Amino acid sequence: MSKTNQTNSVVKWVDDRLPVFTFMQHELHEYPTPKNLNYFWNFGSLAGIVLVTMIVTGIVLSMHYTPHVDYAFDSVERIMRDVNHGWLIRYVHMNGASAFFIIVFIHIFRGLYYGSYKAPRELLWMLGVLILLLMMATAFLGYVLPWGQMSFWGATVITNLFSAIPLIGEPIVTWLWGGFSVDNATLNRFFSLHFLLPFVIVGVVVLHIVALHTHGSNNPVGIDTTGNDDQIPFHPYYTVKDLFGLGVFLVLFSLFVFYAPNYLGHPDNYIPADPLQTPPHIVPEWYFLPFYAILRSITFDIWFLDAKLLGVIAMFASIGLLFILPWLDRSPVRSARFRPIYRQFYWVLVIDCFILGIVGANSPDDPVFSGLDGFQFIHLGMMSTAYYFFHFLILLPLLSVIEKPDPLPASINEPILGGGGNAALAPGKPMEKP
Ligand code: HEM
């Protein structure tokens, strides 16, 4: 490893003993990156920045929050009214959770489109799926802390799902609750775990980045770029591009924090938790809606497995199957740009996930279209759940065999400079004198 080219004597002294500057120069400065990355490659670094923001705001919130059923709700109200800038810190944390999921969902769908989960990035992808699971657990635990009506009833519904497991289900639920109902012991352990898990996420993100830097980024064309002139140093090209993306994100994020801070939340969570009063509709936060729809879409028993258990299995399977995605899609071509059939079905999947979200937000027995009473959200939910599993478990393995991909370019430069273009005029190359 070459040493840092910094001339500052203090930097050199430190670097000789602990090569942090050399490390940063390699991984953030010289790091060879494909030259054609588009804005979808901004979302990884954006996710990292939001993760740090969530941890910082979360630590400040925890200085003022009281994890006790008698005080939790009021302590949050106190943060909002009496703590200096408490309202801002809480709104950044609340809306930060939504932003985090939007960013990570885009990051995942980018990976699906450009085949970033394929060899040699399978472990990078699997670590990502693990991060997603940890994020979901953290968000669920955090939502319980304000101890509003949705906190309490959301926690009750979701923890109760484990009771569907035969024989050991009930004892598991009692163990999770730390008693015989969602109560103070539950709130305490949820707070403790909500504090812990983000640091576990940081650990997995470090592994994610190590795996990324082992083979480098994939790119929109999806071909390997190592060892040719398709790469540029990360700095300044992508540091600047990432900073620009961050600026755009901050503008949009500020609009929510300052002008519509409760837009994505549920008003019932401003009602203190009441174990004797069930809210008319218990709905999870928006980012859980597609999974909630899958959970509710199984309404029939199969053999000795009852509908509730099958729903729980289907919900976990919908994320679990992402772990084996690199082995379900065996097509040698990564990017959807060169996969004419996959490209179409990719968009069907995107629409399907949106529909699942809409289904999750509605009552199962409400009609989808007014005047068409026979077609209810439960039916739409069943159809879209079926498509979700069909897409991953049947379509992708099938397309790997039957689809004829378009020819791949030999390099990133080739489509731009190959066919009659003037290589001398390529960006980054000095123009020849006439
Ligand atoms: C805390 C959450 C996450 C953070 C901070 C994070 C961070 C990053 C960063 C910085 C990159 C490089 C920049 C980029 O390609 O956008 C990256 C790449 C990648 N991430 Fe994540 N990630 C997160 C979650 C996920 C999840 C949930 C998945 C998938 C389920 C995932 C899959 C990938 C893949 C496949 C790549 C390589 C993309 C490519 O080279 O084309 N990541 N991640």
Residues whose N, C-alpha, C, O or C-beta is under 5 A from the ligand:
A	BS01	HEM	F40 W41 N42 F43 G44 S45 A47 G48 L51 V104 I108 G111 S116 Y117 L124 W125 G128 V129 I131 L132 V205 G216 S217 N218 N219
